[in-house]
Amino acid sequence: MRRTPIALTFVFALLLGPTLAPAAEPKVNDDGLYTQDWFKATSFLILKEDLAEATAKGRRLAILWEQKGCPYCKEMHAISLADPKTSAYIRERFDILQLNLWGDREVEDFDGQKLSEKELARKYRINFTPTVQFFPESPAELAGKKGEAAEVARLPGFFRPFHFLGMFEYVQEKRYAKGQDFQRYIMERAEAARARGERIQ
């Protein structure tokens, strides 16, 4: 399963649960992007190396695309990533490489092609921010795959903590490899949470 269909889930993300108040103003980096101190700080932007490094540490690699002035990126940082349970889960299991939708830094893609960030975004059809791309566990699984075919899942747009965390759990549990789409997974997860008397946020 190459891409995760989540259009219907996006509607659920907007409708389920109470409106959440943003936390403190998120930090901004030198590119004007909202950021977290625990994002991957050291990278030569050679994606195959970043993936191999994450795998060696027993972690998964995810690329987070943002752009300066993006209001939904701000919401993601101020609400979803500010949620302690969500941030703790991601920090423990994922290397997050943040890229700029309009950036000029050179990135070497998994297939060896060298492109600017903005050219790489076009190659992967990243049309808006935030977008999170998830990749396989090892470079070997990417052999012969280019562009979007390299992904195992994608999370486009701002999602509240329940759905945002759910996608990271979906990838970590390798549900994509079992043929389960994200919509079905998140519905089952929501039903289980309600059965436990938990509020969905």
VOTINU-486618 format. One line per 2 residues: number of its first residue (from 1); their letters; for each residue x, y, z of C-alpha. Coordinates in pm, 1 decimal. Layout:
# VOTINU-486618
NUM = a = X Y Z ~ ... $
***
This chain:
# VOTINU-486618
1 = mr = 0.0 0.0 0.0 ~ 174.5 315.9 -120.7 $
3 = rt = -51.5 600.8 -9.2 ~ -297.1 625.5 274.8 $
5 = pi = -645.1 753.5 174.0 ~ -752.3 988.6 451.0 $
7 = al = -990.9 1242.3 299.3 ~ -1282.9 1114.9 506.8 $
9 = tf = -1063.9 1102.6 815.5 ~ -984.9 1471.4 765.5 $
11 = vf = -1355.1 1544.4 808.7 ~ -1352.6 1339.2 1129.1 $
13 = al = -1048.1 1533.7 1248.0 ~ -1238.9 1857.0 1210.9 $
15 = ll = -1560.8 1736.2 1368.4 ~ -1462.0 1504.2 1650.6 $
17 = gp = -1373.9 1631.1 1993.4 ~ -1376.3 1974.0 2156.4 $
19 = tl = -1197.3 2276.9 2023.2 ~ -850.7 2291.1 2174.7 $
21 = ap = -684.9 2612.2 2286.1 ~ -333.0 2664.2 2149.4 $
23 = aa = -44.7 2636.1 2394.2 ~ 237.9 2888.5 2415.6 $
25 = ep = 371.3 3049.2 2098.7 ~ 584.1 2785.2 1920.3 $
27 = kv = 951.2 2847.5 1845.4 ~ 1061.3 2970.9 1502.1 $
29 = nd = 1388.7 2873.3 1330.8 ~ 1614.6 3075.7 1099.9 $
31 = dg = 1397.5 2994.5 797.1 ~ 1089.6 3130.2 971.6 $
33 = ly = 946.2 2781.4 1023.6 ~ 784.5 2675.8 1348.5 $
35 = tq = 1000.5 2406.9 1503.3 ~ 1069.0 2176.1 1797.1 $
37 = dw = 1397.4 2135.9 1984.7 ~ 1381.1 1758.7 1935.7 $
39 = fk = 1355.2 1759.4 1556.9 ~ 1652.0 1601.5 1377.2 $
41 = at = 1925.4 1862.3 1411.1 ~ 2220.1 1696.8 1234.5 $
43 = sf = 2168.2 1593.0 874.1 ~ 2367.8 1628.5 552.8 $
45 = li = 2027.9 1606.4 377.9 ~ 2119.0 1275.3 216.2 $
47 = lk = 1791.6 1094.0 268.6 ~ 1927.7 742.3 230.6 $
49 = ed = 2177.2 814.0 508.9 ~ 1909.3 968.7 730.2 $
51 = la = 1692.0 660.3 681.5 ~ 1979.4 420.7 755.3 $
53 = ea = 2067.6 618.1 1068.2 ~ 1710.0 607.7 1195.1 $
55 = ta = 1686.2 233.9 1124.9 ~ 2013.1 165.7 1308.4 $
57 = kg = 1863.9 333.5 1615.0 ~ 1541.2 133.1 1590.3 $
59 = rr = 1347.4 441.3 1482.5 ~ 1143.9 550.0 1179.6 $
61 = la = 1213.2 843.5 949.4 ~ 945.9 1101.8 873.6 $
63 = il = 981.9 1420.2 668.5 ~ 779.3 1717.9 785.0 $
65 = we = 717.6 1984.0 520.3 ~ 639.2 2336.7 634.2 $
67 = qk = 660.4 2692.3 501.9 ~ 707.5 3034.6 652.5 $
69 = gc = 386.8 3197.6 773.5 ~ 181.7 2876.7 752.1 $
71 = py = -109.3 2912.6 1000.2 ~ -186.2 2539.6 1000.7 $
73 = ck = 179.5 2461.2 1074.6 ~ 151.4 2691.7 1373.0 $
75 = em = -161.6 2509.2 1488.9 ~ 15.9 2175.3 1454.2 $
77 = ha = 301.6 2296.0 1676.1 ~ 83.6 2485.7 1923.5 $
79 = is = -177.8 2212.0 1964.7 ~ -85.4 1864.4 1837.6 $
81 = la = 289.3 1871.8 1904.2 ~ 229.4 2054.7 2232.9 $
83 = dp = 25.5 1759.4 2356.9 ~ 258.5 1571.9 2599.0 $
85 = kt = 138.5 1221.7 2504.8 ~ 172.8 1291.6 2133.7 $
87 = sa = 515.3 1454.3 2147.8 ~ 653.2 1186.4 2383.6 $
89 = yi = 541.4 905.6 2151.6 ~ 695.5 1067.3 1844.2 $
91 = re = 1019.9 1169.1 2015.7 ~ 1080.6 814.0 2134.1 $
93 = rf = 1019.2 644.5 1799.3 ~ 1073.9 882.7 1506.9 $
95 = di = 1343.8 1099.3 1354.6 ~ 1165.5 1407.6 1219.9 $
97 = lq = 1347.0 1582.2 935.4 ~ 1193.4 1924.4 873.1 $
99 = ln = 1209.6 2060.8 517.4 ~ 1100.3 2393.1 370.7 $
101 = lw = 844.0 2380.7 88.2 ~ 1017.6 2679.9 -73.6 $
103 = gd = 1370.2 2610.2 51.7 ~ 1691.3 2619.3 -150.6 $
105 = re = 1903.4 2372.9 46.9 ~ 2028.7 2080.7 -160.3 $
107 = ve = 1878.8 1743.7 -69.6 ~ 1988.3 1408.0 -209.5 $
109 = df = 1679.9 1195.0 -261.5 ~ 1670.9 822.4 -190.5 $
111 = dg = 1735.9 750.5 -559.8 ~ 2051.1 966.0 -559.8 $
113 = qk = 1899.8 1265.3 -737.5 ~ 2013.9 1600.0 -596.6 $
115 = ls = 1746.9 1867.9 -579.0 ~ 1665.0 2183.3 -387.6 $
117 = ek = 1400.2 2147.7 -118.4 ~ 1140.4 2316.2 -338.2 $
119 = el = 1228.1 2089.6 -632.4 ~ 1203.5 1784.7 -409.1 $
121 = ar = 863.9 1905.4 -288.0 ~ 743.4 1920.6 -649.3 $
123 = ky = 885.0 1574.4 -716.8 ~ 686.6 1433.8 -425.2 $
125 = ri = 376.5 1642.7 -508.4 ~ 378.1 1823.9 -175.2 $
127 = nf = 106.7 2079.5 -242.2 ~ 45.0 2234.4 98.4 $
129 = tp = 174.8 2246.3 452.6 ~ 204.6 2089.2 694.1 $
131 = tv = 255.3 1752.1 526.9 ~ 424.9 1454.7 692.2 $
133 = qf = 576.5 1178.9 478.0 ~ 655.7 837.2 624.2 $
135 = fp = 907.7 596.8 474.2 ~ 999.4 225.5 505.1 $
137 = es = 1234.8 99.0 772.0 ~ 1537.1 36.9 550.3 $
139 = pa = 1696.0 167.6 228.0 ~ 1660.7 -181.3 76.3 $
141 = el = 1281.8 -143.3 78.1 ~ 1317.7 165.8 -142.4 $
143 = ag = 1501.1 -9.4 -425.2 ~ 1360.2 97.2 -761.5 $
145 = kk = 1106.3 334.1 -606.4 ~ 1094.0 704.9 -684.7 $
147 = ge = 888.4 997.2 -566.2 ~ 563.1 913.8 -391.6 $
149 = aa = 617.7 542.4 -451.9 ~ 880.7 554.5 -176.5 $
151 = ev = 625.8 648.2 91.2 ~ 437.0 407.6 313.6 $
153 = ar = 196.6 679.4 434.6 ~ 131.7 1053.6 418.4 $
155 = lp = -46.2 1291.4 655.6 ~ -156.8 1606.7 470.5 $
157 = gf = -271.9 1907.1 668.8 ~ -337.8 1993.0 1032.2 $
159 = fr = -490.5 1719.8 1247.1 ~ -587.0 1732.4 1613.3 $
161 = pf = -380.4 1527.0 1861.7 ~ -592.6 1209.0 1844.8 $
163 = hf = -566.0 1176.1 1467.7 ~ -213.3 1317.1 1447.5 $
165 = lg = -81.3 1066.2 1701.6 ~ -292.1 796.7 1538.7 $
167 = mf = -100.6 826.7 1212.4 ~ 234.3 785.2 1387.0 $
169 = ey = 97.9 479.7 1570.6 ~ -39.5 345.3 1241.5 $
171 = vq = 306.8 365.9 1085.6 ~ 487.9 235.7 1393.2 $
173 = ek = 255.6 -66.4 1406.8 ~ 306.6 -121.6 1029.9 $
175 = ry = -66.0 -138.2 967.8 ~ -1.4 -22.4 608.9 $
177 = ak = 189.6 -347.8 547.9 ~ -111.6 -546.0 669.7 $
179 = gq = -339.7 -382.8 414.0 ~ -534.6 -175.2 665.5 $
181 = df = -602.9 180.0 554.5 ~ -574.9 468.0 797.3 $
183 = qr = -947.5 545.0 790.4 ~ -1036.4 201.2 923.2 $
185 = yi = -753.7 211.7 1177.0 ~ -853.5 547.9 1322.0 $
187 = me = -1220.9 447.2 1341.1 ~ -1128.3 134.9 1539.3 $
189 = ra = -901.5 340.7 1760.9 ~ -1180.0 593.2 1825.7 $
191 = ea = -1427.5 318.9 1914.9 ~ -1179.1 168.3 2161.2 $
193 = ar = -1113.9 508.8 2320.3 ~ -1485.8 575.0 2364.7 $
195 = ar = -1531.0 230.1 2519.3 ~ -1269.0 327.0 2777.8 $
197 = ge = -1457.6 650.5 2845.2 ~ -1183.4 868.9 2696.5 $
199 = ri = -1248.5 1199.1 2523.4 ~ -1126.8 1229.1 2166.8 $
201 = q = -934.7 1550.4 2106.5 $
***
